[in-house]
């Protein structure tokens, strides 16, 4: 983690993350369109998604299903690592707020999405945190402060069905519910103290509409930046 020198301007890194279907990418786009105009004295860098487009795990073809969880994890890191070098690191400049559409948590969620492989998933989770320690933290790259978007299970399930109509025939309601619960437990484990991840700022997409979520996220981002600047 970068340590500020006296009088140095802060640099903060946020990731809008969470289950797909909660509106996290929509929130990222809204922040991108409103934050620079609302706070013209602060420099922002919106660096996009490090993982690109990944298929919904419930729609995995057999070859993807057969992969070991650590194999999927390394494939996600093969995207995350060059992204960190080419887009994240060059934007970590004093006085700047950097925001991405997803980061390491989202890669781990994809890698461990096989609900029937607890041993593999535990191995992948342990490997991921080792990679974070060796590749991110020891190279003076900040772990992101996660803006974690959550939503009621039915909202997430409805999004999955709208986005993938074939899912109604290829999976049962019970399977979809089990998948959502599996992902939520993985997120909870991610932020356990022993993993050294900053506590996320949780945004409830069930209670609040998107514009309200955007306002909450904006306040949190600016408050964190202001506090860091005052502490410098």
C-alpha positions in Angstrom: 0.0 0.0 0.0 1.3 3.4 -0.9 2.0 5.6 2.2 1.6 9.4 1.8 4.4 11.7 2.5 3.7 15.0 4.4 1.7 17.3 2.1 1.4 14.7 -0.7 -2.0 14.5 -2.4 -3.8 11.2 -2.0 -4.6 8.7 -4.7 -7.5 6.4 -4.1 -8.7 3.3 -6.0 -12.3 2.1 -6.0 -13.9 -0.9 -7.7 -17.7 -1.1 -8.3 -18.3 -4.8 -7.7 -20.7 -7.5 -6.6 -23.1 -10.1 -8.2 -24.0 -9.5 -11.8 -27.7 -8.5 -11.9 -27.4 -6.0 -9.1 -26.7 -3.0 -11.4 -23.0 -2.6 -10.7 -22.0 -1.8 -14.2 -24.8 0.6 -14.6 -23.6 2.3 -11.4 -20.1 2.5 -12.7 -21.4 4.2 -15.9 -23.4 6.7 -13.9 -20.5 7.6 -11.8 -18.4 8.0 -14.9 -20.9 10.4 -16.4 -21.5 12.5 -13.2 -18.5 12.6 -10.9 -16.1 14.7 -13.1 -18.7 17.4 -13.6 -19.8 17.5 -10.0 -16.3 17.7 -8.7 -14.2 19.5 -11.3 -11.3 20.2 -8.9 -10.6 16.5 -8.5 -9.1 14.4 -11.2 -10.8 11.1 -12.0 -9.7 8.1 -14.0 -12.4 5.6 -15.0 -10.4 2.6 -16.2 -13.2 0.1 -17.2 -13.4 -3.6 -16.6 -10.2 -5.8 -16.2 -12.1 -9.0 -16.9 -14.1 -8.1 -20.0 -17.2 -10.1 -20.8 -17.5 -13.4 -18.9 -20.3 -15.8 -19.4 -22.9 -16.3 -16.7 -21.7 -19.4 -14.8 -25.1 -21.0 -15.0 -24.7 -20.9 -18.8 -21.3 -22.5 -18.8 -20.6 -25.0 -21.6 -19.2 -28.3 -20.6 -15.5 -27.5 -21.2 -15.8 -24.5 -18.9 -17.6 -26.6 -16.2 -14.8 -29.1 -16.3 -12.0 -26.7 -15.6 -10.5 -26.7 -12.1 -11.4 -23.6 -10.1 -7.7 -22.6 -9.9 -7.4 -22.8 -13.7 -10.3 -20.4 -14.1 -8.6 -18.2 -11.5 -5.3 -18.1 -13.4 -7.3 -17.2 -16.5 -8.9 -14.3 -14.7 -5.5 -13.2 -13.4 -4.1 -13.4 -17.0 -6.5 -10.5 -17.7 -6.2 -8.8 -14.3 -2.4 -8.6 -14.4 -1.9 -6.8 -17.7 -4.8 -4.5 -16.9 -3.0 -3.6 -13.6 0.2 -2.9 -15.5 -1.3 -1.0 -18.5 -4.3 0.8 -17.0 -4.2 0.8 -13.2 -0.5 1.6 -12.4 -0.2 4.5 -14.9 -3.3 6.2 -13.4 -2.2 6.0 -9.7 -1.1 9.6 -9.6 -1.3 12.0 -6.6 -4.6 13.8 -6.4 -6.5 11.3 -8.6 -9.4 9.0 -7.9 -9.3 5.8 -9.9 -12.4 3.7 -10.4 -12.8 0.4 -12.2 -15.8 -1.8 -13.2 -14.9 -4.8 -11.1 -11.5 -6.2 -10.0 -10.0 -9.1 -8.1 -13.2 -10.0 -6.2 -15.1 -10.4 -9.4 -12.5 -12.6 -10.9 -12.6 -14.8 -7.9 -16.4 -15.0 -8.0 -16.2 -16.3 -11.5 -13.4 -18.8 -10.8 -15.2 -20.3 -7.8 -18.8 -20.3 -9.3 -19.0 -24.1 -9.4 -21.3 -24.8 -6.5 -20.4 -28.5 -6.2 -16.6 -28.0 -5.8 -16.0 -26.7 -2.3 -12.5 -28.2 -2.0 -11.5 -26.7 -5.4 -13.1 -23.3 -4.5 -11.3 -23.2 -1.1 -8.0 -23.8 -2.9 -8.7 -21.1 -5.4 -9.7 -18.6 -2.7 -6.4 -19.3 -0.8 -4.4 -18.9 -4.1 -6.2 -15.7 -5.0 -5.3 -14.0 -1.6 -1.7 -15.2 -2.0 -1.6 -13.6 -5.5 -3.0 -10.4 -4.1 -0.3 -10.3 -1.4 2.5 -11.1 -3.8 1.4 -9.3 -7.0 -0.6 -6.3 -5.7 0.4 -5.3 -2.2 4.1 -5.9 -2.4 4.4 -3.9 -5.6 2.9 -0.8 -4.0 -0.4 -1.2 -5.8 -3.4 -0.4 -3.5 -6.1 -3.0 -3.0 -9.3 -1.4 -4.2 -11.9 0.0 -1.8 -14.9 -2.0 -3.0 -18.2 -0.4 -3.6 -20.3 -3.5 -3.2 -23.7 -3.5 -4.8 -26.2 -6.0 -3.3 -29.8 -6.9 -4.2 -32.5 -9.2 -3.2 -32.2 -12.7 -4.7 -35.4 -12.3 -6.8 -34.0 -9.2 -8.4 -30.8 -11.0 -9.3 -32.7 -14.0 -10.6 -35.0 -11.8 -12.7 -32.0 -10.1 -14.3 -30.4 -13.5 -15.1 -33.6 -14.6 -16.8 -34.0 -11.4 -18.8 -30.5 -11.5 -20.0 -30.4 -15.2 -20.7 -34.0 -16.4 -21.6 -32.7 -20.0 -22.2 -31.8 -20.2 -18.5 -35.5 -20.7 -17.7 -35.3 -24.1 -19.4 -31.7 -25.1 -18.6 -31.9 -24.4 -14.9 -34.5 -24.6 -12.1 -35.5 -21.9 -9.7 -33.8 -23.9 -6.9 -30.5 -24.0 -8.9 -30.6 -20.3 -9.5 -31.3 -19.6 -5.8 -28.5 -21.9 -4.8 -26.0 -20.2 -7.2 -26.9 -16.7 -5.7 -26.5 -18.0 -2.2 -23.1 -19.5 -3.1 -21.9 -16.2 -4.6 -23.0 -14.3 -1.5 -21.1 -16.6 0.8 -18.0 -16.2 -1.3 -18.3 -12.4 -1.0 -18.7 -12.7 2.8 -15.5 -14.9 3.0 -13.6 -12.4 0.8 -13.9 -9.7 3.4 -13.0 -11.7 6.5 -10.3 -9.9 8.5 -7.6 -12.6 7.9 -7.7 -11.8 4.1 -6.6 -8.2 4.7 -9.2 -6.7 2.4 -10.6 -3.2 3.3 -14.2 -3.4 4.4 -16.5 -2.7 1.5 -19.0 0.1 1.2 -22.3 -1.7 0.7 -25.0 -0.3 -1.6 -28.5 -1.9 -1.4 -30.1 -2.0 -4.9 -33.2 -3.5 -3.4 -34.0 -0.6 -1.2 -32.6 2.3 -3.3 -33.0 3.2 -6.9 -30.0 3.7 -9.1 -29.8 7.5 -8.8 -29.9 7.2 -5.0 -27.1 4.5 -5.1 -25.1 6.9 -7.3 -25.5 9.7 -4.8 -24.5 7.4 -1.9 -21.4 6.2 -3.8 -20.4 9.7 -4.7 -20.6 10.9 -1.1 -18.5 7.9 0.1 -15.9 8.4 -2.6 -15.5 12.1 -1.9 -15.5 11.6 1.8 -12.8 9.0 1.6 -10.7 11.3 -0.6 -11.2 14.3 1.7 -10.2 12.3 4.8 -7.1 11.0 3.0 -6.1 14.5 2.0 -6.6 15.9 5.5 -4.5 13.1 7.0 -1.6 13.7 4.6 
